[in-house]
Amino acid sequence: MGVAAGGERQAGRVLPGDRPDDAAALRREILASPLGTADVERFFRRLGSLDRRADLRVAWLGNHTLEPVVRHAAVLAFAHGVDLDQYVGPFDQHFQALLDPGSALHAARPDVVVFTLSARLFAPVLATGGGALPPGARRAAAEELLEHVRSWVEVARQRTDATLLVCNFPRPARSGRGIADPGSAEGDAALYGWLNESLASSYRGDPQVHVLDVDGAIASAGRTASGNAALFHLAKLEWHGPGLTAAAELLARALCALRRPAKKCLLLDLDNTLWGGIVGEDGVDGLRIAPGDPVGEAFLDFQRALLDLKGRGVLLGIVSKNNREDVEEAFRRLSMPLSLDDFAVTRIDWQHKHLNVESAAAELDIGLDAVVFADDNPVECELVRQMLPQVEVLPLPPDPAVYADLVLRSWHFDKLALTDEDAQKTVQYRDNAARRRARQATADLASWLESLDTTIEIGRVRGGQLDRLHQLFAKTNQFNLTTKRYTPAELRRFARAEEWLFEWLRVRDRFGDLGLVGAWLVRLDAYEPEIDSFLLSCRALGRDVETAACNHIKARAFEDGARRLLGRFVPTPKNRPAAGFYAGQGFSLVERLPDGTEVYGITSAEAGPRPCAISQVRIEEGGA
């Protein structure tokens, strides 16, 4: 990893004797550290001594000093499993860096560009109360700043396919209008509120541009404690102290969310986790979860936070040692934000919890590495950690008042954008349970597949739905033939390129809408096109959807007279369900590479459609 300033890159240094476990040990050390300024500088120097492969190329542009936040973000991202290769552009040269095709910015080939401006450096009137200014002067300056950012974004769109992370504008720590500020149309509260909302609304739903709430992050850290006038005047250091830490954490979380998938499921204990007390001992009437009781209100707050997670697409589950009848009575009689219907899976019995965590993941058909387990009992937490090291364990401290903040601030569930698919996750998994019950009641597989009355829709990606497609590429493991993890910027390039066929797949049946569950990338070639990526969500597997999709891919690949279609299977510990796919679709093995990769091919003469139990295939030529 390297960080460069002023247009020159600085490579990380490799020390003799580096061991593979050095990085893991350093991550643990960083996570255990309070991460003061001196700690960050020390850890950042140590990062340069490790031989690592960068996960994400990041460029930073702005009009204030960025190196401290860049180093802090690099350390935090590394601690959470994402290694950054970073470039810092020249001070206040954000337009020039984009417009010059020979600039170091373009040489860095960033996956992500972080753009941040100091409002007071851009227009000093935005840092004053404006008492000596004519009416409207501060609003005009804010409008000019907003237009400057919008202009930069438009140039960035033309000059790079990188994902753009645009920082909004923190309010000044003190208002020139004093306590009268909220009553003034040109006070900081109104002006910065309008500025940041206008900026955010400009790019809502835009898959390339994400506005980050630096204002909110610094406010949570304390505006007064986050500024240092001497350092600002001396070094143009916009963020300092707690504000610097908060801004760096926000930026690091956004960068990590771009590279690694969010966890899919949070499995929870019940007693002293969702409510105060033990239902089997205290009885339903003895549980603490009600207004007027500070402990009960803390658990109410936690349940509301869990509903927020559910709205993000996180599946909730119960893993509790309890009598099911007692638990059902508690949910039936108590007035709580959560109901049993909010949980995609429940394990309420007296089994060891690590066995129930495994069982719950299997029922949801997700990997253990997609699961977070939360419990107030440290013994249960340690047992799950020891028996299931793939599972992320979230120990809950004794004070329930911190539970809500703990889960909402967790990095495990971060997504840069929420999609319609996310809000429907619990319903989709519940529909899957109904499908499984129908399968068990049907005598044979063919009859069951026919009974589903499955319809699939296929469309070419032309800019829409990229957030959902990035989720699929980031987290699909079981049916993923090459397991290539593309960034949003790379996916946008594929969507625009004529030499690539980039399509999405949606599935519906009589039980409901499974949503957008598949995608593929085919490198088009007049002679020998090749399937670069083919992935399908686990909830759509085993029902002939993959066969229908492959029939479509073959037809598209050969429509221009190609001789042979190629595809690769790159084996991983998780994609064994896809191992025999190409052979089952009529492809022949062409080559087996030393790393285990299998290259398959099929000629136009062999590429007839395979039979499948799909009622209807709809092709949306207009794209997503």
NULUMDO-433593 format. One record per residue (C-alpha): residue number from 1; residue in three letters; x, y, z. Coordinates in steps of 0.1 Angstrom, whole numbers, plus 2048, in hexadecimal, padded with zeros to 3 digits. Example, Ala and Ser with C-alpha at 12.3 -4.5 7.8 and 13.67 -1.06 7.14 Angstrom:
BEGIN
1 / ALA / 87B / 7D3 / 84E
2 / SER / 889 / 7F5 / 847
END
This chain:
BEGIN
1 / MET / 800 / 800 / 800
2 / GLY / 80C / 823 / 7F9
3 / VAL / 801 / 847 / 7FF
4 / ALA / 80D / 862 / 7E8
5 / ALA / 80A / 888 / 7EB
6 / GLY / 80E / 8A2 / 7D0
7 / GLY / 80C / 88A / 7B4
8 / GLU / 827 / 871 / 7BE
9 / ARG / 820 / 84E / 7CA
10 / GLN / 832 / 83E / 7E7
11 / ALA / 835 / 819 / 7E7
12 / GLY / 833 / 804 / 807
13 / ARG / 854 / 7F5 / 813
14 / VAL / 858 / 7D0 / 817
15 / LEU / 86D / 7C3 / 833
16 / PRO / 880 / 7A3 / 832
17 / GLY / 870 / 788 / 848
18 / ASP / 84C / 794 / 843
19 / ARG / 834 / 778 / 84D
20 / PRO / 811 / 772 / 840
21 / ASP / 803 / 776 / 863
22 / ASP / 812 / 798 / 867
23 / ALA / 7F5 / 7AA / 857
24 / ALA / 7DB / 797 / 86D
25 / ALA / 7EF / 79F / 88D
26 / LEU / 7F1 / 7C3 / 883
27 / ARG / 7CB / 7C4 / 87D
28 / ARG / 7C4 / 7B7 / 89F
29 / GLU / 7DC / 7D0 / 8AF
30 / ILE / 7CB / 7ED / 89D
31 / LEU / 7A8 / 7E2 / 8A7
32 / ALA / 7B4 / 7E0 / 8CC
33 / SER / 7C3 / 803 / 8CB
34 / PRO / 7B2 / 824 / 8D4
35 / LEU / 7C1 / 832 / 8B3
36 / GLY / 7CD / 854 / 8BE
37 / THR / 7E1 / 869 / 8A6
38 / ALA / 802 / 859 / 8B1
39 / ASP / 7F4 / 836 / 8AE
40 / VAL / 7E7 / 83D / 88B
41 / GLU / 809 / 84A / 87F
42 / ARG / 81B / 82C / 88F
43 / PHE / 803 / 813 / 87F
44 / PHE / 805 / 824 / 85D
45 / ARG / 82B / 821 / 85D
46 / ARG / 827 / 7FD / 865
47 / LEU / 80F / 7F7 / 848
48 / GLY / 82B / 801 / 831
49 / SER / 841 / 7E5 / 83E
50 / LEU / 828 / 7CA / 834
51 / ASP / 828 / 7B9 / 812
52 / ARG / 803 / 7BB / 809
53 / ARG / 7ED / 7BD / 7EA
54 / ALA / 7D6 / 7DB / 7E9
55 / ASP / 7B1 / 7D5 / 7E8
56 / LEU / 7A6 / 7F7 / 7DD
57 / ARG / 7B7 / 815 / 7CB
58 / VAL / 7AC / 836 / 7DA
59 / ALA / 7B3 / 85A / 7CF
60 / TRP / 7AD / 877 / 7E6
61 / LEU / 7A6 / 89A / 7D9
62 / GLY / 79E / 8BA / 7EB
63 / ASN / 7A7 / 8DD / 7F6
64 / HIS / 7B3 / 8D6 / 819
65 / THR / 7CE / 8C0 / 828
66 / LEU / 7C5 / 89C / 824
67 / GLU / 7E3 / 887 / 82E
68 / PRO / 7D8 / 882 / 853
69 / VAL / 7B5 / 875 / 84A
70 / VAL / 7C4 / 860 / 82E
71 / ARG / 7DC / 84F / 846
72 / HIS / 7C1 / 84A / 860
73 / ALA / 7A8 / 83C / 846
74 / ALA / 7C3 / 824 / 839
75 / VAL / 7CA / 816 / 85C
76 / LEU / 7A5 / 812 / 864
77 / ALA / 79D / 801 / 842
78 / PHE / 7BA / 7EA / 846
79 / ALA / 7AF / 7E0 / 869
80 / HIS / 78D / 7D6 / 85A
81 / GLY / 79C / 7C2 / 83E
82 / VAL / 7A0 / 7DA / 820
83 / ASP / 7C2 / 7E5 / 815
84 / LEU / 7C4 / 806 / 804
85 / ASP / 7DC / 813 / 7E9
86 / GLN / 7D8 / 839 / 7EB
87 / TYR / 7E1 / 858 / 7D8
88 / VAL / 7DD / 87B / 7E6
89 / GLY / 7D9 / 896 / 7CB
90 / PRO / 7EA / 8B8 / 7CC
91 / PHE / 7DB / 8D2 / 7E4
92 / ASP / 7BC / 8E2 / 7D5
93 / GLN / 7C2 / 8D4 / 7B2
94 / HIS / 7A3 / 8BE / 7AF
95 / PHE / 798 / 8CB / 78D
96 / GLN / 7BC / 8CB / 77F
97 / ALA / 7C2 / 8A7 / 789
98 / LEU / 7A3 / 89B / 777
99 / LEU / 7A8 / 8B0 / 758
100 / ASP / 7CC / 8A7 / 751
101 / PRO / 7CC / 884 / 742
102 / GLY / 7F1 / 881 / 74B
103 / SER / 7EC / 889 / 770
104 / ALA / 7F7 / 872 / 78C
105 / LEU / 7D2 / 86E / 794
106 / HIS / 7CB / 85C / 774
107 / ALA / 7EB / 849 / 776
108 / ALA / 7DF / 83C / 798
109 / ARG / 7C0 / 82C / 787
110 / PRO / 7AB / 831 / 7A6
111 / ASP / 78D / 81B / 7AE
112 / VAL / 780 / 836 / 7C5
113 / VAL / 785 / 85C / 7C6
114 / VAL / 77E / 86D / 7E7
115 / PHE / 776 / 892 / 7E2
116 / THR / 775 / 8AA / 800
117 / LEU / 774 / 8D0 / 801
118 / SER / 778 / 8E8 / 81E
119 / ALA / 75A / 900 / 81C
120 / ARG / 76D / 91C / 82E
121 / LEU / 78B / 919 / 817
122 / PHE / 775 / 91A / 7F8
123 / ALA / 761 / 938 / 805
124 / PRO / 76C / 947 / 826
125 / VAL / 749 / 958 / 82A
126 / LEU / 73B / 935 / 831
127 / ALA / 74F / 934 / 852
128 / THR / 741 / 956 / 85E
129 / GLY / 720 / 962 / 86B
130 / GLY / 71E / 97A / 84D
131 / GLY / 714 / 998 / 862
132 / ALA / 728 / 9B0 / 84C
133 / LEU / 71D / 9A0 / 82B
134 / PRO / 700 / 9AA / 815
135 / PRO / 6E1 / 994 / 818
136 / GLY / 6E4 / 974 / 804
137 / ALA / 70A / 974 / 802
138 / ARG / 70F / 954 / 816
139 / ARG / 6F3 / 942 / 803
140 / ALA / 704 / 94D / 7E2
141 / ALA / 725 / 93F / 7EE
142 / ALA / 715 / 91E / 7F9
143 / GLU / 704 / 91B / 7D6
144 / GLU / 726 / 922 / 7C6
145 / LEU / 736 / 906 / 7DB
146 / LEU / 71A / 8EE / 7D2
147 / GLU / 71E / 8F5 / 7AD
148 / HIS / 744 / 8F1 / 7B0
149 / VAL / 73F / 8CE / 7BE
150 / ARG / 725 / 8C5 / 7A4
151 / SER / 73C / 8D1 / 788
152 / TRP / 758 / 8BD / 796
153 / VAL / 742 / 89E / 797
154 / GLU / 738 / 8A2 / 773
155 / VAL / 75D / 8A5 / 768
156 / ALA / 765 / 887 / 77D
157 / ARG / 74A / 873 / 76C
158 / GLN / 759 / 87C / 74A
159 / ARG / 77E / 875 / 754
160 / THR / 77B / 856 / 76B
161 / ASP / 765 / 839 / 772
162 / ALA / 76F / 838 / 796
163 / THR / 756 / 838 / 7B2
164 / LEU / 753 / 85C / 7C0
165 / LEU / 751 / 861 / 7E5
166 / VAL / 747 / 886 / 7EB
167 / CYS / 749 / 894 / 80E
168 / ASN / 72F / 8AC / 81A
169 / PHE / 736 / 8CC / 82E
170 / PRO / 739 / 8CD / 854
171 / ARG / 729 / 8EB / 865
172 / PRO / 742 / 902 / 876
173 / ALA / 748 / 8FB / 89A
174 / ARG / 73B / 91D / 8A4
175 / SER / 722 / 934 / 893
176 / GLY / 728 / 958 / 88D
177 / ARG / 703 / 95E / 896
178 / GLY / 706 / 94E / 8B7
179 / ILE / 6E7 / 93F / 8C7
180 / ALA / 6D2 / 951 / 8AE
181 / ASP / 6DF / 93C / 891
182 / PRO / 6C1 / 925 / 88E
183 / GLY / 6AA / 943 / 889
184 / SER / 6BD / 950 / 86B
185 / ALA / 6B7 / 945 / 847
186 / GLU / 6DC / 94A / 841
187 / GLY / 6E8 / 93B / 862
188 / ASP / 6FE / 91C / 862
189 / ALA / 6E2 / 905 / 86B
190 / ALA / 6CD / 90F / 84D
191 / LEU / 6E9 / 915 / 835
192 / TYR / 6FD / 8F5 / 83B
193 / GLY / 6DD / 8E1 / 83D
194 / TRP / 6D3 / 8ED / 81B
195 / LEU / 6F5 / 8E8 / 80C
196 / ASN / 6F9 / 8C4 / 818
197 / GLU / 6D6 / 8BA / 80F
198 / SER / 6DA / 8C9 / 7ED
199 / LEU / 6FB / 8B6 / 7E8
200 / ALA / 6EC / 895 / 7F4
201 / SER / 6CC / 898 / 7DF
202 / SER / 6E1 / 89E / 7C0
203 / TYR / 6EF / 87B / 7C1
204 / ARG / 6D5 / 865 / 7D2
205 / GLY / 6D2 / 845 / 7BF
206 / ASP / 6F1 / 84C / 7AA
207 / PRO / 706 / 82C / 7AA
208 / GLN / 727 / 83F / 7A3
209 / VAL / 724 / 85C / 7BC
210 / HIS / 71F / 858 / 7E2
211 / VAL / 71D / 876 / 7F9
212 / LEU / 72C / 86F / 81C
213 / ASP / 71F / 881 / 83B
214 / VAL / 73F / 88F / 849
215 / ASP / 72A / 8AA / 859
216 / GLY / 717 / 890 / 86D
217 / ALA / 737 / 87D / 876
218 / ILE / 748 / 89C / 883
219 / ALA / 729 / 8A7 / 896
220 / SER / 728 / 886 / 8A8
221 / ALA / 74C / 88A / 8B2
222 / GLY / 747 / 8AE / 8BE
223 / ARG / 74C / 8CC / 8A8
224 / THR / 75F / 8E1 / 8C0
225 / ALA / 777 / 8C5 / 8C9
226 / SER / 77C / 8BD / 8A5
227 / GLY / 78B / 8DE / 89A
228 / ASN / 7AD / 8EE / 8A0
229 / ALA / 7AF / 912 / 893
230 / ALA / 7D5 / 913 / 895
231 / LEU / 7D9 / 8F3 / 881
232 / PHE / 7C0 / 8FF / 867
233 / HIS / 7D2 / 920 / 862
234 / LEU / 7F4 / 910 / 863
235 / ALA / 7EF / 8F0 / 84F
236 / LYS / 7CB / 8F3 / 840
237 / LEU / 7C2 / 8D5 / 855
238 / GLU / 79C / 8D5 / 853
239 / TRP / 795 / 8B7 / 86B
240 / HIS / 7A7 / 8B2 / 88C
241 / GLY / 7A5 / 89D / 8AB
242 / PRO / 783 / 88A / 8AF
243 / GLY / 777 / 899 / 88F
244 / LEU / 794 / 88B / 87B
245 / THR / 78E / 869 / 88B
246 / ALA / 769 / 86A / 883
247 / ALA / 76E / 875 / 85F
248 / ALA / 789 / 85B / 85A
249 / GLU / 772 / 840 / 868
250 / LEU / 756 / 84A / 851
251 / LEU / 76C / 84A / 832
252 / ALA / 77C / 829 / 83B
253 / ARG / 75A / 819 / 840
254 / ALA / 74F / 826 / 81E
255 / LEU / 76F / 818 / 80E
256 / CYS / 76B / 7F6 / 81F
257 / ALA / 746 / 7F4 / 815
258 / LEU / 751 / 7F8 / 7F0
259 / ARG / 769 / 7DA / 7F2
260 / ARG / 75A / 7C1 / 80A
261 / PRO / 736 / 7B5 / 80E
262 / ALA / 720 / 7BD / 82B
263 / LYS / 717 / 7A1 / 843
264 / LYS / 6F6 / 791 / 83A
265 / CYS / 6E8 / 786 / 85B
266 / LEU / 6E8 / 790 / 880
267 / LEU / 6E0 / 773 / 897
268 / LEU / 6D5 / 77E / 8BA
269 / ASP / 6D0 / 770 / 8DC
270 / LEU / 6AF / 779 / 8EE
271 / ASP / 6B3 / 77B / 914
272 / ASN / 6C5 / 79B / 91F
273 / THR / 6CB / 7A2 / 8F9
274 / LEU / 6A9 / 7AA / 8EA
275 / TRP / 699 / 7B0 / 90C
276 / GLY / 6A4 / 7B3 / 930
277 / GLY / 6A0 / 794 / 945
278 / ILE / 69D / 76F / 93E
279 / VAL / 67B / 765 / 931
280 / GLY / 67D / 741 / 93F
281 / GLU / 684 / 74E / 963
282 / ASP / 675 / 770 / 965
283 / GLY / 656 / 768 / 950
284 / VAL / 648 / 77E / 935
285 / ASP / 63C / 798 / 94E
286 / GLY / 65E / 79A / 95E
287 / LEU / 670 / 7A4 / 93E
288 / ARG / 67D / 7C8 / 93B
289 / ILE / 674 / 7D8 / 91A
290 / ALA / 65C / 7F5 / 91E
291 / PRO / 65B / 81B / 91F
292 / GLY / 661 / 82A / 942
293 / ASP / 67C / 811 / 94B
294 / PRO / 69F / 81C / 941
295 / VAL / 6AA / 7F9 / 93C
296 / GLY / 68B / 7F0 / 928
297 / GLU / 68E / 80F / 913
298 / ALA / 6B2 / 805 / 90A
299 / PHE / 6A5 / 7E4 / 8FD
300 / LEU / 689 / 7F5 / 8E9
301 / ASP / 6A4 / 80C / 8DA
302 / PHE / 6B8 / 7ED / 8D1
303 / GLN / 69B / 7DC / 8C0
304 / ARG / 694 / 7FB / 8AB
305 / ALA / 6B8 / 7FB / 8A0
306 / LEU / 6B5 / 7D7 / 896
307 / LEU / 697 / 7E1 / 880
308 / ASP / 6AD / 7FB / 870
309 / LEU / 6C6 / 7E0 / 868
310 / LYS / 6AA / 7CB / 859
311 / GLY / 6A1 / 7E8 / 843
312 / ARG / 6C5 / 7E8 / 836
313 / GLY / 6C0 / 7C3 / 82B
314 / VAL / 6D0 / 7B3 / 849
315 / LEU / 6BF / 792 / 852
316 / LEU / 6B6 / 78F / 877
317 / GLY / 6B6 / 76D / 888
318 / ILE / 6B2 / 75F / 8AB
319 / VAL / 6C9 / 746 / 8BC
320 / SER / 6BD / 742 / 8DF
321 / LYS / 6BE / 727 / 8FA
322 / ASN / 699 / 729 / 904
323 / ASN / 677 / 718 / 903
324 / ARG / 667 / 722 / 8E3
325 / GLU / 645 / 725 / 8F3
326 / ASP / 652 / 73F / 90C
327 / VAL / 662 / 753 / 8F0
328 / GLU / 643 / 752 / 8DB
329 / GLU / 62F / 75E / 8F8
330 / ALA / 647 / 77B / 8FE
331 / PHE / 644 / 787 / 8DA
332 / ARG / 61E / 782 / 8DB
333 / ARG / 617 / 795 / 8FB
334 / LEU / 632 / 7B0 / 8FD
335 / SER / 630 / 7D0 / 8E9
336 / MET / 652 / 7D0 / 8D7
337 / PRO / 65F / 7DF / 8B7
338 / LEU / 66A / 7BC / 8AB
339 / SER / 653 / 79F / 8A4
340 / LEU / 65B / 77B / 89C
341 / ASP / 653 / 783 / 878
342 / ASP / 671 / 79B / 876
343 / PHE / 689 / 77D / 87A
344 / ALA / 693 / 769 / 85C
345 / VAL / 69E / 74B / 870
346 / THR / 699 / 740 / 894
347 / ARG / 6AB / 726 / 8AA
348 / ILE / 69A / 725 / 8CC
349 / ASP / 6A4 / 705 / 8DE
350 / TRP / 6BF / 6F7 / 8F5
351 / GLN / 6D9 / 6EF / 8DB
352 / HIS / 6FC / 6FD / 8DD
353 / LYS / 6FB / 71F / 8CD
354 / HIS / 717 / 718 / 8B4
355 / LEU / 703 / 6FB / 8A6
356 / ASN / 6E5 / 711 / 8A3
357 / VAL / 6F9 / 72C / 892
358 / GLU / 705 / 713 / 878
359 / SER / 6E2 / 706 / 874
360 / ALA / 6D3 / 729 / 86F
361 / ALA / 6ED / 732 / 855
362 / ALA / 6E5 / 711 / 843
363 / GLU / 6C0 / 718 / 843
364 / LEU / 6C6 / 73B / 835
365 / ASP / 6DF / 72C / 81C
366 / ILE / 6FA / 745 / 824
367 / GLY / 71E / 740 / 82E
368 / LEU / 729 / 743 / 852
369 / ASP / 740 / 760 / 849
370 / ALA / 720 / 773 / 841
371 / VAL / 713 / 770 / 865
372 / VAL / 717 / 786 / 883
373 / PHE / 70E / 776 / 8A5
374 / ALA / 705 / 78D / 8C2
375 / ASP / 700 / 782 / 8E6
376 / ASP / 704 / 791 / 909
377 / ASN / 713 / 771 / 917
378 / PRO / 739 / 771 / 912
379 / VAL / 73B / 74B / 916
380 / GLU / 723 / 746 / 8F9
381 / CYS / 736 / 760 / 8E4
382 / GLU / 757 / 74F / 8EA
383 / LEU / 749 / 72D / 8E2
384 / VAL / 73B / 739 / 8C0
385 / ARG / 75C / 74B / 8B9
386 / GLN / 770 / 72B / 8C0
387 / MET / 75A / 713 / 8AE
388 / LEU / 751 / 729 / 891
389 / PRO / 76E / 740 / 889
390 / GLN / 75D / 74C / 869
391 / VAL / 741 / 75C / 87D
392 / GLU / 745 / 780 / 889
393 / VAL / 73D / 781 / 8AE
394 / LEU / 72F / 7A1 / 8BD
395 / PRO / 730 / 79E / 8E3
396 / LEU / 716 / 7B4 / 8F4
397 / PRO / 722 / 7C7 / 912
398 / PRO / 70F / 7C8 / 933
399 / ASP / 6FE / 7EA / 92C
400 / PRO / 6E1 / 7E6 / 913
401 / ALA / 6E1 / 80C / 90E
402 / VAL / 6FE / 808 / 8F6
403 / TYR / 6F0 / 7EB / 8E1
404 / ALA / 6DE / 800 / 8C7
405 / ASP / 6FD / 815 / 8C1
406 / LEU / 713 / 7F6 / 8C0
407 / VAL / 700 / 7E6 / 8A3
408 / LEU / 6F8 / 806 / 88F
409 / ARG / 71D / 810 / 890
410 / SER / 72A / 7EE / 888
411 / TRP / 73E / 7EC / 868
412 / HIS / 730 / 7C9 / 861
413 / PHE / 710 / 7D5 / 851
414 / ASP / 71D / 7F4 / 83D
415 / LYS / 70F / 7FA / 81A
416 / LEU / 716 / 819 / 806
417 / ALA / 6F3 / 817 / 7F7
418 / LEU / 6D3 / 805 / 800
419 / THR / 6BE / 7F5 / 7E5
420 / ASP / 69A / 7E9 / 7E2
421 / GLU / 6A8 / 7C6 / 7E5
422 / ASP / 6B5 / 7CE / 808
423 / ALA / 693 / 7D7 / 816
424 / GLN / 684 / 7B6 / 809
425 / LYS / 69F / 79E / 816
426 / THR / 68B / 78F / 833
427 / VAL / 66C / 78A / 81D
428 / GLN / 682 / 77A / 802
429 / TYR / 692 / 761 / 81B
430 / ARG / 670 / 75A / 82A
431 / ASP / 663 / 752 / 806
432 / ASN / 680 / 73B / 802
433 / ALA / 675 / 728 / 821
434 / ALA / 653 / 724 / 812
435 / ARG / 664 / 716 / 7F2
436 / ARG / 677 / 6FD / 807
437 / ARG / 657 / 6F1 / 818
438 / ALA / 646 / 6EE / 7F6
439 / ARG / 664 / 6DA / 7EA
440 / GLN / 662 / 6C2 / 807
441 / ALA / 63D / 6BC / 800
442 / THR / 643 / 6B5 / 7DB
443 / ALA / 64B / 692 / 7CF
444 / ASP / 666 / 69A / 7B6
445 / LEU / 67D / 6B7 / 7AC
446 / ALA / 66F / 6BB / 789
447 / SER / 64C / 6BF / 796
448 / TRP / 657 / 6D8 / 7B0
449 / LEU / 66A / 6ED / 796
450 / GLU / 64C / 6EE / 77F
451 / SER / 635 / 6F8 / 79C
452 / LEU / 64A / 717 / 7A4
453 / ASP / 63E / 728 / 784
454 / THR / 660 / 73A / 781
455 / THR / 664 / 759 / 76C
456 / ILE / 686 / 768 / 766
457 / GLU / 68E / 78B / 758
458 / ILE / 6AF / 793 / 748
459 / GLY / 6BC / 7B6 / 73F
460 / ARG / 6DB / 7C7 / 734
461 / VAL / 6EB / 7DE / 74E
462 / ARG / 6EC / 801 / 742
463 / GLY / 6F2 / 814 / 762
464 / GLY / 6D5 / 80B / 779
465 / GLN / 6D6 / 7F1 / 795
466 / LEU / 6FC / 7F4 / 798
467 / ASP / 6FA / 7F6 / 7BE
468 / ARG / 6E8 / 7D4 / 7C0
469 / LEU / 6FF / 7C5 / 7A6
470 / HIS / 71D / 7D0 / 7BA
471 / GLN / 70E / 7BF / 7D8
472 / LEU / 70B / 79F / 7C4
473 / PHE / 72F / 7A0 / 7B7
474 / ALA / 73C / 7A8 / 7DA
475 / LYS / 72A / 78C / 7EE
476 / THR / 71F / 770 / 7D7
477 / ASN / 734 / 751 / 7DE
478 / GLN / 723 / 730 / 7D8
479 / PHE / 719 / 734 / 7B4
480 / ASN / 734 / 74B / 7A8
481 / LEU / 749 / 73C / 78C
482 / THR / 767 / 752 / 78F
483 / THR / 761 / 766 / 7AF
484 / LYS / 76E / 786 / 7A0
485 / ARG / 767 / 7A4 / 7B7
486 / TYR / 761 / 7C3 / 7A2
487 / THR / 75E / 7E6 / 7AF
488 / PRO / 741 / 7FC / 7A6
489 / ALA / 758 / 810 / 78F
490 / GLU / 762 / 7F0 / 77D
491 / LEU / 73D / 7E5 / 77A
492 / ARG / 735 / 807 / 76B
493 / ARG / 750 / 802 / 751
494 / PHE / 742 / 7E0 / 747
495 / ALA / 71F / 7EF / 744
496 / ARG / 72B / 809 / 72C
497 / ALA / 743 / 7F4 / 717
498 / GLU / 735 / 7E6 / 6F7
499 / GLU / 74E / 7C9 / 6F8
500 / TRP / 73E / 7BC / 718
501 / LEU / 71C / 7AB / 71D
502 / PHE / 712 / 7B5 / 740
503 / GLU / 6EF / 7A9 / 74A
504 / TRP / 6DA / 7A4 / 769
505 / LEU / 6C1 / 789 / 773
506 / ARG / 6A1 / 78C / 787
507 / VAL / 68B / 76F / 792
508 / ARG / 666 / 76C / 79D
509 / ASP / 650 / 74F / 7A5
510 / ARG / 62F / 747 / 7B5
511 / PHE / 63D / 74D / 7D8
512 / GLY / 64B / 76F / 7D1
513 / ASP / 666 / 785 / 7C2
514 / LEU / 68A / 778 / 7C8
515 / GLY / 697 / 799 / 7BA
516 / LEU / 6B6 / 7A0 / 7A6
517 / VAL / 6CA / 780 / 7AD
518 / GLY / 6E3 / 77B / 791
519 / ALA / 6FB / 78C / 779
520 / TRP / 715 / 782 / 75F
521 / LEU / 730 / 793 / 74B
522 / VAL / 73A / 786 / 728
523 / ARG / 758 / 794 / 715
524 / LEU / 74A / 795 / 6F2
525 / ASP / 760 / 78A / 6D5
526 / ALA / 758 / 782 / 6B1
527 / TYR / 76B / 762 / 6B3
528 / GLU / 76C / 756 / 6D7
529 / PRO / 758 / 769 / 6F2
530 / GLU / 75F / 760 / 716
531 / ILE / 749 / 760 / 736
532 / ASP / 75D / 775 / 74E
533 / SER / 745 / 773 / 76C
534 / PHE / 725 / 760 / 772
535 / LEU / 715 / 762 / 795
536 / LEU / 6F3 / 759 / 7A4
537 / SER / 6E6 / 75F / 7C7
538 / CYS / 6E3 / 73F / 7DB
539 / ARG / 6BE / 744 / 7E0
540 / ALA / 6B8 / 73F / 7BA
541 / LEU / 6CD / 71F / 7B8
542 / GLY / 6C0 / 6FD / 7AF
543 / ARG / 6A2 / 707 / 79C
544 / ASP / 6AF / 708 / 778
545 / VAL / 6B4 / 72E / 778
546 / GLU / 6D9 / 729 / 771
547 / THR / 6D0 / 713 / 753
548 / ALA / 6B8 / 72D / 745
549 / ALA / 6D2 / 748 / 749
550 / CYS / 6ED / 733 / 738
551 / ASN / 6D6 / 72C / 71B
552 / HIS / 6D2 / 752 / 717
553 / ILE / 6F8 / 758 / 71A
554 / LYS / 6FF / 73E / 6FF
555 / ALA / 6E5 / 74D / 6E7
556 / ARG / 6F3 / 770 / 6EC
557 / ALA / 717 / 765 / 6E8
558 / PHE / 711 / 753 / 6C7
559 / GLU / 6F9 / 76B / 6B7
560 / ASP / 716 / 77D / 6A5
561 / GLY / 725 / 75D / 697
562 / ALA / 740 / 755 / 6B2
563 / ARG / 74F / 732 / 6AF
564 / ARG / 754 / 729 / 6D4
565 / LEU / 749 / 737 / 6F6
566 / LEU / 761 / 733 / 713
567 / GLY / 75C / 734 / 738
568 / ARG / 772 / 72F / 757
569 / PHE / 76B / 71F / 778
570 / VAL / 783 / 72B / 793
571 / PRO / 77F / 714 / 7B1
572 / THR / 77D / 723 / 7D4
573 / PRO / 774 / 713 / 7F6
574 / LYS / 751 / 723 / 7F2
575 / ASN / 746 / 71E / 7CE
576 / ARG / 745 / 6F8 / 7CC
577 / PRO / 71F / 6FA / 7C3
578 / ALA / 72A / 709 / 7A1
579 / ALA / 745 / 6EF / 79A
580 / GLY / 732 / 6DA / 781
581 / PHE / 71F / 6F6 / 771
582 / TYR / 730 / 6F9 / 74F
583 / ALA / 731 / 6D3 / 74A
584 / GLY / 70C / 6D1 / 752
585 / GLN / 705 / 6EC / 737
586 / GLY / 717 / 6D9 / 71B
587 / PHE / 739 / 6EA / 71D
588 / SER / 758 / 6D5 / 719
589 / LEU / 778 / 6D8 / 72E
590 / VAL / 792 / 6EA / 719
591 / GLU / 7AE / 6EF / 733
592 / ARG / 7B6 / 6EB / 757
593 / LEU / 7CF / 705 / 764
594 / PRO / 7E9 / 700 / 77F
595 / ASP / 7D5 / 715 / 798
596 / GLY / 7B7 / 6FD / 794
597 / THR / 7A4 / 714 / 77C
598 / GLU / 78F / 701 / 762
599 / VAL / 78A / 70F / 740
600 / TYR / 76B / 703 / 72D
601 / GLY / 75E / 708 / 70A
602 / ILE / 740 / 702 / 6F5
603 / THR / 73C / 706 / 6CF
604 / SER / 71E / 715 / 6BE
605 / ALA / 714 / 6F3 / 6B2
606 / GLU / 712 / 6E6 / 6D6
607 / ALA / 702 / 704 / 6E5
608 / GLY / 6DD / 6FB / 6E2
609 / PRO / 6C7 / 704 / 700
610 / ARG / 6C5 / 6EC / 71D
611 / PRO / 6A2 / 6E3 / 72A
612 / CYS / 698 / 6F6 / 74A
613 / ALA / 679 / 6FA / 75F
614 / ILE / 675 / 720 / 759
615 / SER / 652 / 72B / 750
616 / GLN / 65D / 74C / 73F
617 / VAL / 67C / 75F / 735
618 / ARG / 678 / 784 / 730
619 / ILE / 694 / 798 / 71F
620 / GLU / 695 / 7BD / 728
621 / GLU / 6A9 / 7CC / 70B
622 / GLY / 6A8 / 7EE / 71B
623 / GLY / 6BF / 7E4 / 737
624 / ALA / 6BD / 7E9 / 75C
END
